Amino acid sequence: MPPAAARRAPYKDFLQPALQRRFASTAGLLLTISYVEALTLSNWDHLFWPWFPFGLPGIRTLAIFTSIFPIIVLRIAHSHVGIRTSNSPLETLRQHAISFATIETIVTFAISAWLFSQTYLFSTPTGANLSWITYYSGDRARLNERALFYTVNLVILGIVQGVLHISLDYDRILLKTVKPRREGEANTQATGGWEKLGEWAPVLVVRAGMLSIAVALANYIILYHVVRGVAWGWALSFFRLFYNLPKSNIPPSQAPWSIWMLGRSMWAGFLLCLLWYFGDIAFKLQLGRAPLKNNQPLSAESKDPNGSLVNGLKSKKPRIAAFAMWELALIARDFDVRRRSIFEDIDRKDGPMWSQIYVTCFNTIKAIEQRIDAYDKPPAPPAVETAAAPPKPPARIVQPPKTDNVWAPAPQPKSLRDSIGKLVSNVTTSPGKTPAEVYLPEAKKKALEATEHLFTKEQREALTPEHANNAVRALFYRLLSIPTIGLLFQQLFPRRLTTVVLGRPYGELSIYTNAAYALSRLAVCSLTEDRYGNVQRDVPAIIRTFTVIIKKLEKFRDNLPMHWTDLQKRRECPEVDELLDALKDGLSELITAFGQYSGDLRLTRADMRLAREAAEKRQAQSPSESSLSSRATISSWSTWDLPSDMEELR
C-alpha cells in the first residue's frame, strides 16, 4: 500500500502565527508605555511602593492597558493592504463616511478615551477634587462637574482621533517591494523594525502634544458649552442609581473653569495620545516586516514549502496573496537553495512548480492590461428585448357606430351649454389664425421694449445663455480653488490613473512590482539553475507580455485626458511610475540574459527591437521639476484619502 501523501498546509497557517507574534510584540510595547504612564500618576510619597509592579502601580498599568486594548482589537479586525482608490476624495468620502467600519472605529476610540479618563480620575489624589461625587453641607451628595469636564474632554479627543484614523487610513499595512540588490548592499528586509521607533519617538511626542492642546482648547472655549447640558443630564441619570442626588437636571450656574483644569486636561490627553500614536507606529513597523522567520521564508516550516507558497499566491484574500508574492520575490533574490527547488519540483498533480508560479504571476501582471482595456472599451449597448406577441384586441364594450347620414346639418343648440360648446368649436376649427398666433408676437414685442427700458446694455448681455454659463463655470472654479474644500471635488490625474491601473476599492502596488521582479529574476536564474529547461519555453511570452504592458501603460498614461476639475494639470503619478520602473528593470534583465539566445527562443528581431524600446527609461526630471511634482502629488490627496507621512517607513 503506497504511503499517504503529506497534507499541504495552506500558507495562512504560517502567515497568521507570524502576524499574531507581531501583534503580541506591539501589545508588549503598549504595556510598557502603560507602566511608564502609571508611574507618572503615582503618589511619590514613598521610595518603593510607587513603582512596585505588583502593587497599585501594576493595577493602574492594567487599567491603562485595558483602555488601549479595544484599539488593538480594532487594528486586527480592520487591517488591509493597498491604498484606497477613487476618482475624487468626495467619492472616497461617500464610500467610507457612513460605513459600519467608520462608525465602529469612532465609537471604539471614544470608548478607549472614556476608559482612560476613568482610570485617570481614580488615580488622582483626593486633594485634586476630581471625584465624581462631592459632599456639601454635611452629607448632601452633589455631582462634581470637574470630573465631567475631564471625561467630556477625553471623549471628544477620542472622536477626533477616530476621524483622523479613518481619514488618514491608519489601518493600511505598508508592504515593501523587492528590488535588485547592488554589490555590498546590506539586506534590510530581515530587520525587526524597532530601529525606526527611536527615530519616530520625538515626532510622535510633538504630535501627541499638539493634538491634545488643540482639542483641550476647543473643548474649554466652545465644545463643552455645547454639550454641557446633555452630558450633565446623562451623568445625573447614571449616578442617581447609586446616590441621592437632586432631581433637577439643570447644571450649576457657574462652571468650574480654571487654568489648572485646562492644564490637567491637556496632560491627560497627552498621555492618551502617546498610547495611540506609539501603538500606531508599532503596528506599521511590525506588520510591514518581511515574511521571514529566523531569516528564512515563512513557508520553510511547511512539510511542502513550495506547495504552501503556491497556495498563498492563489489565495483570494489580498493580504495573504500580497505576503506570498513578497516572499516569492525574496526567494528569487536571496535564497538560492529554495530557488533551485522551484525549478526541480516537477512531479506535481497541478503541473511543475515553475508552471504554477509562472501562471499566477503572469495573470497578476495581465490584470493591469485587462483593466486598461476595460476602461478604453466603450460601454456595451443595452440588450434588445424580444418583441412580445401582439396583444389580442379587447372585447367591444361600446355600441357600434350609427348608420345615420353624416352630412346632415347639426341640430340647433337647445341650452346655454350647447351654445358655448358650439362657439368654442367654431373658434378652434374655423380657418384663420389662432389666438396664440395673434397675441404672442405682440407680447414678445412688449417684453423686449420693457427689457430695453428697464435694463442697461451690460445687464442685458449678462442675461444671455453664454454669459450665464460663464458665470456658473467661474463659480465652480472658485469653489475648486478653495484649499481644503476644493480638493474634495477635484478629480486629479494621479488619482484617476491609479484607480484604473490598480483597481478598486483598494490597490496594492507591491503585488504587481514583486510579481514582475520574481518572474524576471527566476527566468534569469534559470539559465544556470534549471536543469530540465522548463523555463525557457515561457521566456518569449514573458518578454512579449512585459513589452506590451509597458507600451500600453505608457500610452494610456500619456493619452488619459485631464478632468475639467483638475486645476493642477500635473501628469505625474508616483505609483504608476514605480510600476513601470519595475517592469522595465525586469525586461532589461531578460534582454541582457536572453538576448544572445533570441533566435533559439523564436524571438524575431522586431520582438527584440520593441522590447529594447520598451525597456528604455525616460530621462530624469530636473530638481525643480521633481520638487514641483512631489508637491503636486502631496496636494493631490484630500482629507479623506491623505496618505500619512508614515509612507517613509517603507
Buried (B, 14 or more C-beta within 10 A) or exposed (E): EEEEEEEBBBBBBBBEEBBEEBBEBBBEBBBEBBBEBBBEBBEEEEEEEBBEEEEBBBBBBBBBBBBBBBBBEBBBEBBBBBBBBBBBBBBBBEBBBEEEBBEBBBBBBBBBBBBBBBBBBBBBEEEEEBBBEBEEEEEEBBBBBBBBBBBBBBBBBBBBBBBBBBBBBBBBBBBBBBBEEEEEEEEEBBBEBEEBBEEBBEEBBEBBBEBBBBBBBBBBEEBBEEBBEEBBEEBBEEBBEEBEBEEEBEBEEEBEEEEEBBEBBBBBBBBBBBBBBBBBBBBBBBBBBBBBBEEEBBBBBBEBBBBBBBBBBBBEEBBBBBBBBBBBBBBBBBBEEBBBBBBBBBEBEEEBBBBBBBBBBBEBBEBBBEBBEEEEEEEEEEEEEEEEEEEEEEEEEEEEEEEEEEEEEEEEEEEEEEEEEEEEEEEEEEEEEEEEEEEEEEEEEEEEEEEEEEEEEEEBEEEEEEEEEEEEEEEBEEEBEEEEEBBBBBBBBBBBBBBBBBBBBBBBBBBBBBBBBBBBBBBBBBEEBBEEEBBBEBBBEBBBBBBBBBBBBBEBBEEBEBBEBBBBEBBBBBBBBBBBBBBBBBBBBBBEBBBEEBEEBEBEEEBBEBBBEBBEEEEEEEEEEEEBBEEBBEBBBBBBBBBBEBEEBE
